Amino acid sequence: MKRKIGITFQGVNVSLDETHFEGCTFENCTLTYSGGRVGLVGCRFAGCEWEFTGAAAATLSFMSALYKMGPTGMRLIEDTFNSIRNGGYGANGPDNRELPLPPPQSVEH
């Protein structure tokens, strides 16, 4: 996974997949997520748009369909979000701060 540390992105398209961002600032960017691994630690976002493509878009579409199917699907989706709110779906919480990272392949400053 690539690492980007302390970079300010302004008015650009940024693909999040397979990249660990730490202490970065995103201003007026389009952030694209397709379903790959990503780390966002201590980052700031201002005026950004989020775009979900590929597997990420398919997952959101599936979750939306489940929610619309009635009480059982609604409960499943609400339980999923409650788990996320309580630190689930990441080894140590939503930002994966404690996950060991692979050795850096590239570092951009």
DSSP file (Angstrom, degrees, kcal/mol; ACC not computed):
  #  RESIDUE AA STRUCTURE BP1 BP2  ACC     N-H-->O    O-->H-N    N-H-->O    O-->H-N    TCO  KAPPA ALPHA  PHI   PSI    X-CA   Y-CA   Z-CA
    1    1 A M              0   0    0      0, 0.0   104,-0.7     0, 0.0   105,-0.3   0.000 360.0 360.0 360.0 133.3    0.0    0.0    0.0
    2    2 A K  E     -a   19   0A   0     16,-2.0    18,-3.2   102,-0.1     2,-0.4  -0.374 360.0-142.2 -71.2 155.3    1.3    3.4   -0.9
    3    3 A R  E     -ab  20 107A   0    103,-2.1   105,-1.1    16,-0.2     2,-0.4  -0.975  15.3-174.1-121.8 137.3    1.7    6.1    1.8
    4    4 A K  E     -ab  21 108A   0     16,-2.9    18,-2.5    -2,-0.4     2,-0.5  -0.981  12.8-173.0-130.0 118.9    1.0    9.8    1.5
    5    5 A I  E     -a   22   0A   0    103,-1.4    18,-0.2    -2,-0.4    16,-0.1  -0.947  60.1 -10.8-122.7 127.5    1.9   11.8    4.5
    6    6 A G  S    S+     0   0    0     16,-2.7     2,-0.3    -2,-0.5    18,-0.2   0.742  86.0 148.6  65.7  26.9    1.3   15.5    5.2
    7    7 A I        -     0   0    0     15,-0.3    18,-2.3   101,-0.1     2,-0.6  -0.726  40.0-144.8 -95.8 142.8    0.1   16.3    1.7
    8    8 A T  E     -d   25   0B   0     -2,-0.3     2,-0.5    16,-0.2    18,-0.2  -0.940  13.5-163.5-104.3 122.7   -2.4   19.0    0.8
    9    9 A F  E     -d   26   0B   0     16,-3.4    18,-3.0    -2,-0.6     2,-0.5  -0.918   8.6-174.2-105.6 127.2   -4.6   18.1   -2.1
   10   10 A Q  E     -d   27   0B   0     -2,-0.5    18,-0.2    16,-0.2     3,-0.1  -0.975  61.7 -20.9-129.6 121.2   -6.6   21.0   -3.7
   11   11 A G  S    S+     0   0    0     16,-2.7     2,-0.3    -2,-0.5    18,-0.2   0.786 101.5 118.7  61.3  32.2   -9.2   20.8   -6.5
   12   12 A V        -     0   0    0     15,-0.3    18,-1.8     2,-0.0     2,-0.5  -0.817  69.2-107.3-124.6 165.1   -8.0   17.4   -7.8
   13   13 A N  E     -f   30   0C   0     -2,-0.3     2,-0.5    16,-0.2    18,-0.2  -0.814  36.9-166.5 -88.5 130.2   -9.4   13.9   -8.2
   14   14 A V  E     -f   31   0C   0     16,-2.9    18,-2.8    -2,-0.5     2,-0.6  -0.976  14.2-149.2-125.1 121.4   -7.9   11.5   -5.6
   15   15 A S  E     -f   32   0C   0     -2,-0.5    18,-0.2    16,-0.2    16,-0.1  -0.795  10.3-167.9 -84.9 123.5   -8.2    7.7   -5.8
   16   16 A L    >   +     0   0    0     16,-2.9     3,-1.2    -2,-0.6    23,-0.2   0.739  45.8 115.3 -84.3 -24.8   -8.2    6.4   -2.3
   17   17 A D  T 3  S+     0   0    0     15,-0.5    21,-0.2     1,-0.2     3,-0.1  -0.136  84.7   1.7 -58.2 138.9   -7.8    2.7   -3.0
   18   18 A E  T 3  S+     0   0    0     19,-2.8   -16,-2.0     1,-0.2     2,-0.4   0.767 106.7 112.1  59.5  31.6   -4.6    1.0   -1.9
   19   19 A T  E <   -ac   2  38A   0     -3,-1.2    20,-2.0    18,-0.8     2,-0.6  -0.998  57.3-148.2-136.3 138.7   -3.2    4.2   -0.2
   20   20 A H  E     -ac   3  39A   0    -18,-3.2   -16,-2.9    -2,-0.4     2,-0.5  -0.934  18.7-166.0-103.6 116.1   -2.6    5.1    3.4
   21   21 A F  E     -ac   4  40A   0     18,-3.5    20,-2.6    -2,-0.6     2,-0.4  -0.889   7.9-179.6-104.3 129.8   -3.1    8.9    3.9
   22   22 A E  E     -ac   5  41A   0    -18,-2.5   -16,-2.7    -2,-0.5   -15,-0.3  -0.984  66.5 -10.2-135.2 125.7   -1.8   10.4    7.2
   23   23 A G  S    S+     0   0    0     18,-2.6     2,-0.2    -2,-0.4    20,-0.2   0.776  93.3 148.2  63.4  27.0   -2.1   14.0    8.2
   24   24 A C        -     0   0    0     17,-0.3    20,-2.3   -18,-0.2     2,-0.4  -0.579  40.0-142.6 -93.6 156.9   -3.3   15.0    4.7
   25   25 A T  E     -de   8  44B   0    -18,-2.3   -16,-3.4    18,-0.2     2,-0.5  -0.976   9.0-164.5-119.8 132.8   -5.7   17.8    3.8
   26   26 A F  E     -de   9  45B   0     18,-2.6    20,-2.5    -2,-0.4     2,-0.5  -0.970  10.2-179.0-119.1 116.0   -8.2   17.5    1.1
   27   27 A E  E     -de  10  46B   0    -18,-3.0   -16,-2.7    -2,-0.5   -15,-0.3  -0.969  68.3 -20.1-121.5 123.2   -9.8   20.7   -0.2
   28   28 A N  S    S+     0   0    0     18,-3.1     2,-0.2    -2,-0.5    20,-0.2   0.871  98.4 145.0  50.9  43.9  -12.5   20.9   -2.9
   29   29 A C        -     0   0    0     17,-0.3    20,-2.6   -18,-0.2     2,-0.6  -0.678  54.6-126.8-106.1 160.5  -11.4   17.4   -4.1
   30   30 A T  E     -fg  13  49C   0    -18,-1.8   -16,-2.9    -2,-0.2     2,-0.6  -0.964  27.7-158.1-103.2 118.4  -13.3   14.5   -5.6
   31   31 A L  E     -fg  14  50C   0     18,-3.2    20,-3.2    -2,-0.6     2,-0.5  -0.876   5.5-161.4-102.9 120.6  -12.5   11.5   -3.6
   32   32 A T  E     -fg  15  51C   0    -18,-2.8   -16,-2.9    -2,-0.6   -15,-0.5  -0.882   8.8-176.3-108.8 128.8  -13.0    8.2   -5.4
   33   33 A Y  E     + g   0  52C   0     18,-2.8    20,-2.2    -2,-0.5    24,-0.1  -0.990  10.5 174.0-125.7 127.5  -13.3    4.9   -3.5
   34   34 A S        -     0   0    0     -2,-0.4    22,-1.1    18,-0.2    21,-0.9   0.439  64.5 -82.9-112.0  -3.7  -13.7    1.6   -5.4
   35   35 A G  S    S+     0   0    0      1,-0.3     3,-0.1    20,-0.2    19,-0.0   0.431  85.8 124.5 118.7  -0.7  -13.4   -1.0   -2.6
   36   36 A G  S    S-     0   0    0      1,-0.2    -1,-0.3   -17,-0.0   -17,-0.1  -0.252  71.6 -71.0 -84.0 176.5   -9.7   -1.4   -2.0
   37   37 A R        +     0   0    0    -20,-0.1   -19,-2.8    -2,-0.0   -18,-0.8  -0.378  58.1 171.5 -65.4 143.8   -7.8   -1.0    1.2
   38   38 A V  E     -c   19   0A   0    -20,-0.2     2,-0.4   -21,-0.2   -18,-0.2  -0.986  22.1-155.0-153.4 146.2   -7.4    2.6    2.4
   39   39 A G  E     +c   20   0A   0    -20,-2.0   -18,-3.5    -2,-0.3     2,-0.4  -0.992   9.5 179.5-123.4 132.6   -6.1    4.3    5.5
   40   40 A L  E     +c   21   0A   0     -2,-0.4     2,-0.5    55,-0.3   -18,-0.2  -0.870  14.1 167.3-131.4  97.5   -7.3    7.8    6.5
   41   41 A V  E     -c   22   0A   0    -20,-2.6   -18,-2.6    -2,-0.4   -17,-0.3  -0.954  68.1 -15.3-119.3 120.9   -5.6    8.9    9.8
   42   42 A G  S    S+     0   0    0     -2,-0.5     2,-0.2   -20,-0.2    -1,-0.2   0.803  92.6 150.8  62.9  31.2   -5.7   12.4   11.0
   43   43 A C        -     0   0    0    -20,-0.2     2,-0.4   -22,-0.1   -18,-0.2  -0.616  36.2-143.0 -95.6 155.7   -6.8   13.8    7.7
   44   44 A R  E     -e   25   0B   0    -20,-2.3   -18,-2.6    -2,-0.2     2,-0.4  -0.926  10.3-163.3-118.3 144.2   -9.0   16.9    7.1
   45   45 A F  E     +e   26   0B   0     -2,-0.4     2,-0.4   -20,-0.2   -18,-0.2  -0.993  10.7 172.8-129.8 131.3  -11.7   17.3    4.5
   46   46 A A  E    S-e   27   0B   0    -20,-2.5   -18,-3.1    -2,-0.4   -17,-0.3  -0.962  70.6 -13.4-140.6 121.4  -13.2   20.6    3.3
   47   47 A G  S    S+     0   0    0     -2,-0.4     2,-0.2   -20,-0.2   -20,-0.1   0.774  90.9 152.0  66.3  28.0  -15.7   21.0    0.4
   48   48 A C        -     0   0    0    -20,-0.2     2,-0.4   -22,-0.2   -18,-0.2  -0.586  37.7-144.7 -94.4 153.9  -15.0   17.5   -1.0
   49   49 A E  E     -g   30   0C   0    -20,-2.6   -18,-3.2    -2,-0.2     2,-0.4  -0.914  14.0-142.2-111.1 143.8  -17.3   15.2   -3.0
   50   50 A W  E     -g   31   0C   0     -2,-0.4     2,-0.4   -20,-0.2   -18,-0.2  -0.899  14.0-169.8-109.4 134.1  -17.2   11.5   -2.5
   51   51 A E  E     -g   32   0C   0    -20,-3.2   -18,-2.8    -2,-0.4     2,-0.5  -0.989   5.2-160.4-125.5 128.4  -17.6    9.1   -5.4
   52   52 A F  E     +g   33   0C   0     -2,-0.4     2,-0.2   -20,-0.2   -18,-0.2  -0.937  20.6 165.3-111.1 126.8  -18.1    5.3   -5.0
   53   53 A T    >>  +     0   0    0    -20,-2.2     3,-1.2    -2,-0.5     4,-1.1  -0.770  44.0   2.6-129.9 173.4  -17.3    3.1   -8.0
   54   54 A G  H 3> S-     0   0    0      1,-0.3     4,-2.3    -2,-0.2     5,-0.2  -0.150 129.2  -1.9  54.2-133.6  -16.8   -0.6   -8.6
   55   55 A A  H 3> S+     0   0    0    -21,-0.9     4,-2.3     1,-0.2    -1,-0.3   0.831 134.9  56.1 -61.5 -35.0  -17.2   -2.9   -5.6
   56   56 A A  H <> S+     0   0    0     -3,-1.2     4,-2.1   -22,-1.1    -1,-0.2   0.928 109.6  45.2 -64.4 -44.5  -17.9    0.0   -3.3
   57   57 A A  H  X S+     0   0    0     -4,-1.1     4,-2.4     1,-0.2    -2,-0.2   0.896 112.3  52.1 -65.0 -40.2  -20.8    1.2   -5.5
   58   58 A A  H  X S+     0   0    0     -4,-2.3     4,-2.3     2,-0.2    -2,-0.2   0.890 108.8  50.8 -63.8 -39.0  -22.1   -2.4   -5.7
   59   59 A T  H  X S+     0   0    0     -4,-2.3     4,-2.7     2,-0.2    -2,-0.2   0.924 111.1  47.6 -64.2 -44.8  -22.0   -2.8   -1.9
   60   60 A L  H  X S+     0   0    0     -4,-2.1     4,-2.3     2,-0.2    -2,-0.2   0.900 111.9  50.4 -63.6 -39.7  -23.9    0.5   -1.4
   61   61 A S  H  X S+     0   0    0     -4,-2.4     4,-2.2     2,-0.2    -1,-0.2   0.908 111.7  48.3 -63.3 -42.3  -26.5   -0.6   -4.1
   62   62 A F  H  X S+     0   0    0     -4,-2.3     4,-2.4     2,-0.2    -2,-0.2   0.917 111.6  49.1 -64.3 -44.4  -26.9   -4.0   -2.3
   63   63 A M  H  X S+     0   0    0     -4,-2.7     4,-2.3     1,-0.2    -2,-0.2   0.888 110.5  51.5 -63.6 -38.4  -27.3   -2.3    1.1
   64   64 A S  H  X S+     0   0    0     -4,-2.3     4,-2.0     2,-0.2    -1,-0.2   0.916 109.7  49.3 -63.4 -43.8  -29.9    0.1   -0.3
   65   65 A A  H  X S+     0   0    0     -4,-2.2     4,-0.8     1,-0.2    -2,-0.2   0.902 110.6  50.7 -63.2 -41.4  -31.8   -2.8   -1.8
   66   66 A L  H >< S+     0   0    0     -4,-2.4     3,-1.0     1,-0.2     4,-0.3   0.929 109.9  50.2 -60.5 -44.9  -31.8   -4.7    1.5
   67   67 A Y  H >< S+     0   0    0     -4,-2.3     3,-0.9     1,-0.3     7,-0.3   0.883 109.8  50.7 -61.7 -39.3  -33.0   -1.6    3.3
   68   68 A K  H 3< S+     0   0    0     -4,-2.0    -1,-0.3     1,-0.2    -2,-0.2   0.605  91.6  78.3 -75.9 -11.6  -35.9   -1.2    0.9
   69   69 A M  T << S-     0   0    0     -3,-1.0    -1,-0.2    -4,-0.8     3,-0.2   0.601 105.8 -97.7 -79.0  -8.3  -37.1   -4.8    1.2
   70   70 A G    <>  -     0   0    0     -3,-0.9     4,-2.8    -4,-0.3    -1,-0.2  -0.807  63.2 -26.2 128.6-167.6  -38.8   -4.2    4.5
   71   71 A P  H  > S+     0   0    0      0, 0.0     4,-2.4     0, 0.0     5,-0.2   0.821 127.9  51.8 -56.1 -39.6  -38.3   -4.6    8.2
   72   72 A T  H  > S+     0   0    0      2,-0.2     4,-2.0     1,-0.2     5,-0.1   0.937 114.7  42.1 -65.3 -45.7  -35.8   -7.4    8.1
   73   73 A G  H  > S+     0   0    0     -3,-0.2     4,-2.4     2,-0.2     5,-0.2   0.898 113.1  53.6 -67.0 -40.5  -33.6   -5.6    5.7
   74   74 A M  H  X S+     0   0    0     -4,-2.8     4,-2.8    -7,-0.3     5,-0.2   0.924 109.2  48.9 -58.9 -44.2  -33.9   -2.4    7.5
   75   75 A R  H  X S+     0   0    0     -4,-2.4     4,-2.8    -5,-0.2    -1,-0.2   0.905 109.5  52.2 -64.1 -41.0  -32.9   -4.0   10.8
   76   76 A L  H  X S+     0   0    0     -4,-2.0     4,-2.0     2,-0.2    -1,-0.2   0.930 113.4  43.4 -60.4 -45.9  -29.9   -5.6    9.1
   77   77 A I  H  X S+     0   0    0     -4,-2.4     4,-2.4     2,-0.2    -2,-0.2   0.920 114.4  49.3 -68.4 -43.3  -28.7   -2.3    7.7
   78   78 A E  H  X S+     0   0    0     -4,-2.8     4,-2.4     1,-0.2    -2,-0.2   0.907 111.5  50.0 -62.1 -40.9  -29.4   -0.4   11.0
   79   79 A D  H  X S+     0   0    0     -4,-2.8     4,-2.2    -5,-0.2    -1,-0.2   0.880 109.1  52.7 -63.8 -37.3  -27.5   -3.1   12.9
   80   80 A T  H  X S+     0   0    0     -4,-2.0     4,-2.0    -5,-0.2    -2,-0.2   0.934 111.0  45.6 -63.2 -46.4  -24.6   -2.8   10.5
   81   81 A F  H  X S+     0   0    0     -4,-2.4     4,-2.7     1,-0.2    -2,-0.2   0.882 111.1  53.2 -65.9 -37.8  -24.4    1.0   11.0
   82   82 A N  H  X S+     0   0    0     -4,-2.4     4,-1.5     2,-0.2    -1,-0.2   0.897 108.1  51.0 -63.2 -38.8  -24.7    0.6   14.8
   83   83 A S  H  <>S+     0   0    0     -4,-2.2     5,-3.3     2,-0.2    -2,-0.2   0.912 110.4  48.8 -63.4 -42.0  -21.8   -1.8   14.7
   84   84 A I  H ><5S+     0   0    0     -4,-2.0     3,-1.8     1,-0.2    -2,-0.2   0.931 109.3  52.6 -61.8 -46.0  -19.7    0.7   12.7
   85   85 A R  H 3<5S+     0   0    0     -4,-2.7    -1,-0.2     1,-0.3    -2,-0.2   0.808 108.9  51.6 -59.6 -29.9  -20.7    3.5   15.2
   86   86 A N  T 3<5S-     0   0    0     -4,-1.5    -1,-0.3    -5,-0.2    -2,-0.2   0.205 131.0 -89.5 -95.4  14.6  -19.4    1.2   18.0
   87   87 A G  T < 5S+     0   0    0     -3,-1.8     6,-0.5     1,-0.2     3,-0.3   0.547  81.2 137.7  95.0   8.4  -16.1    0.5   16.4
   88   88 A G      < +     0   0    0     -5,-3.3    -1,-0.2     1,-0.2     3,-0.1  -0.217  46.0  47.1 -79.4 174.8  -16.9   -2.6   14.4
   89   89 A Y  S    S+     0   0    0      1,-0.1     2,-0.3     2,-0.1    -1,-0.2   0.758 101.3  71.6  64.1  30.0  -15.8   -3.4   10.9
   90   90 A G  S >  S-     0   0    0     -3,-0.3     3,-0.9     1,-0.1    -1,-0.1  -0.905  90.9-113.4-161.2 147.5  -12.2   -2.5   11.4
   91   91 A A  T 3  S+     0   0    0     -2,-0.3    -2,-0.1     1,-0.3    -1,-0.1   0.874 113.8   7.4 -56.1 -38.5   -9.6   -4.4   13.5
   92   92 A N  T 3  S-     0   0    0      1,-0.6    -1,-0.3    -4,-0.1     5,-0.2  -0.104 129.4 -58.4-136.7  37.6   -9.4   -1.6   16.0
   93   93 A G  S X  S-     0   0    0     -3,-0.9     3,-1.3    -6,-0.5    -1,-0.6  -0.476  78.1 -49.0 111.1 176.9  -12.1    0.8   15.1
   94   94 A P  T 3  S+     0   0    0      0, 0.0    -1,-0.2     0, 0.0    -3,-0.1   0.747 130.7  44.6 -64.2 -27.5  -13.1    2.9   12.1
   95   95 A D  T 3  S-     0   0    0     -3,-0.2   -55,-0.3   -56,-0.1    -2,-0.1   0.487  92.9-138.1 -99.1   1.0   -9.7    4.5   11.3
   96   96 A N    X   +     0   0    0     -3,-1.3     3,-1.8     1,-0.1    -3,-0.1   0.792  43.1 159.6  53.6  31.5   -7.6    1.3   11.8
   97   97 A R  T 3   +     0   0    0      1,-0.3    -1,-0.1    -5,-0.2    -4,-0.1   0.810  69.7  46.9 -55.6 -34.0   -5.0    3.3   13.6
   98   98 A E  T 3  S+     0   0    0     -6,-0.1    -1,-0.3     2,-0.1    -2,-0.1   0.452  83.2 115.1 -92.8   0.1   -3.6    0.2   15.3
   99   99 A L  S <  S-     0   0    0     -3,-1.8     2,-0.2     1,-0.1     0, 0.0  -0.497  73.4-115.0 -69.4 134.2   -3.3   -2.0   12.2
  100  100 A P        -     0   0    0      0, 0.0    -1,-0.1     0, 0.0    -2,-0.1  -0.518  31.2-142.1 -68.1 135.2    0.2   -2.9   11.2
  101  101 A L        -     0   0    0     -2,-0.2     0, 0.0     1,-0.1     0, 0.0  -0.729  15.4-112.5 -97.3 147.2    1.1   -1.3    7.9
  102  102 A P        -     0   0    0      0, 0.0     3,-0.1     0, 0.0    -1,-0.1  -0.301  52.9 -75.5 -67.6 161.9    3.2   -3.0    5.3
  103  103 A P        -     0   0    0      0, 0.0     2,-0.0     0, 0.0     0, 0.0  -0.302  64.7 -92.1 -56.3 143.5    6.6   -1.5    4.5
  104  104 A P        -     0   0    0      0, 0.0     3,-0.1     0, 0.0  -102,-0.1  -0.318  34.4-172.5 -63.9 137.4    6.3    1.6    2.5
  105  105 A Q  S    S-     0   0    0   -104,-0.7     2,-0.3     1,-0.4  -103,-0.1   0.757  77.3  -3.7 -93.4 -34.5    6.5    1.2   -1.3
  106  106 A S        -     0   0    0   -105,-0.3  -103,-2.1     2,-0.0     2,-0.4  -0.971  60.6-158.7-156.7 144.9    6.5    5.0   -1.9
  107  107 A V  E     -b    3   0A   0     -2,-0.3     2,-0.4    -3,-0.1  -103,-0.2  -0.995   8.5-166.7-127.6 127.9    6.2    8.0    0.3
  108  108 A E  E      b    4   0A   0   -105,-1.1  -103,-1.4    -2,-0.4  -101,-0.1  -0.951 360.0 360.0-114.9 133.8    5.2   11.4   -1.1
  109  109 A H              0   0    0     -2,-0.4    -1,-0.1  -105,-0.1  -105,-0.1   0.331 360.0 360.0-120.4 360.0    5.6   14.6    0.8
